[in-house]
Amino acid sequence: MEIKIVGKGKNKLRIEFEDEGHTFLNLLRKSLWDQKVDYAAYEKIHPFLGKPILIVETKKKDPTNALKAATREIANEAKEFRDEFIRALKK
């Protein structure tokens, strides 16, 4: 996965993703909402052209820290699923 920060301010972050689709970006967006950011969305101008851009806006917290917390949440959920899946395979 390649990412590029295309905009960064005190309360706004814009990240461009190479070769990522709706599945991963929706997961990030949902996890950011759990972090109580003011705005979390992504734009993809055309289904086949252009690169999607994730947009995070906050009023009180640093959007970079919100994204770090969101990715930690995703990693924890993935680990929990992996552990449960391994336990289910052993039954």
C-alpha positions as CSV (number, residue, x, y, z in Angstrom):
1,M,0.0,0.0,0.0
2,E,1.3,3.4,-0.9
3,I,0.0,6.6,0.7
4,K,0.8,10.2,0.2
5,I,-0.2,13.1,2.5
6,V,-1.6,15.6,0.1
7,G,-2.9,18.1,2.8
8,K,-2.2,18.6,6.4
9,G,-3.3,21.4,8.7
10,K,-4.0,21.8,12.4
11,N,-7.4,20.3,12.1
12,K,-7.5,18.6,8.7
13,L,-5.7,15.7,7.0
14,R,-6.0,14.5,3.4
15,I,-4.3,11.3,2.4
16,E,-4.1,9.8,-1.1
17,F,-4.1,6.0,-1.5
18,E,-2.6,4.0,-4.3
19,D,-4.5,0.9,-5.4
20,E,-7.0,0.9,-2.5
21,G,-10.8,0.5,-2.9
22,H,-14.0,1.1,-1.0
23,T,-13.5,-1.8,1.4
24,F,-10.5,-0.5,3.2
25,L,-11.4,3.1,3.0
26,N,-14.9,2.4,4.5
27,L,-13.2,0.5,7.3
28,L,-11.0,3.5,8.0
29,R,-13.9,6.0,7.8
30,K,-16.0,3.9,10.2
31,S,-13.2,3.6,12.7
32,L,-12.5,7.3,12.5
33,W,-16.2,8.0,13.3
34,D,-15.7,5.8,16.4
35,Q,-12.9,8.3,17.4
36,K,-15.5,11.1,17.4
37,V,-13.9,13.2,14.6
38,D,-16.0,15.9,13.1
39,Y,-15.7,14.6,9.5
40,A,-14.3,11.5,8.0
41,A,-15.0,10.5,4.4
42,Y,-13.2,9.7,1.2
43,E,-13.6,10.8,-2.3
44,K,-12.9,8.9,-5.5
45,I,-13.7,10.9,-8.5
46,H,-14.1,8.0,-11.0
47,P,-14.3,4.2,-10.4
48,F,-11.4,3.5,-12.8
49,L,-9.4,6.7,-12.8
50,G,-7.8,8.8,-10.0
51,K,-6.8,7.8,-6.6
52,P,-9.1,7.9,-3.6
53,I,-8.4,10.6,-0.9
54,L,-9.3,10.1,2.7
55,I,-10.4,13.4,4.5
56,V,-10.3,13.8,8.2
57,E,-11.4,16.9,10.0
58,T,-11.5,17.7,13.7
59,K,-12.2,20.6,16.0
60,K,-10.5,19.7,19.2
61,K,-8.1,16.9,18.5
62,D,-5.2,16.4,16.1
63,P,-6.5,14.5,13.0
64,T,-3.2,12.5,12.9
65,N,-3.7,11.2,16.4
66,A,-7.3,10.3,15.5
67,L,-6.1,8.3,12.5
68,K,-3.5,6.5,14.6
69,A,-6.1,5.6,17.2
70,A,-8.5,4.4,14.4
71,T,-5.8,2.2,12.9
72,R,-5.0,0.7,16.3
73,E,-8.7,-0.1,16.7
74,I,-8.7,-1.8,13.3
75,A,-5.6,-3.8,14.2
76,N,-7.1,-4.9,17.6
77,E,-10.3,-6.0,15.9
78,A,-8.4,-8.0,13.3
79,K,-6.3,-9.7,16.0
80,E,-9.5,-10.5,18.0
81,F,-11.0,-12.0,14.8
82,R,-7.9,-14.0,14.0
83,D,-7.8,-15.5,17.6
84,E,-11.4,-16.4,17.5
85,F,-11.0,-18.0,14.0
86,I,-8.0,-20.1,15.2
87,R,-10.0,-21.3,18.2
88,A,-13.0,-22.2,16.0
89,L,-10.7,-24.2,13.7
90,K,-9.5,-26.3,16.6
91,K,-13.0,-27.4,17.6
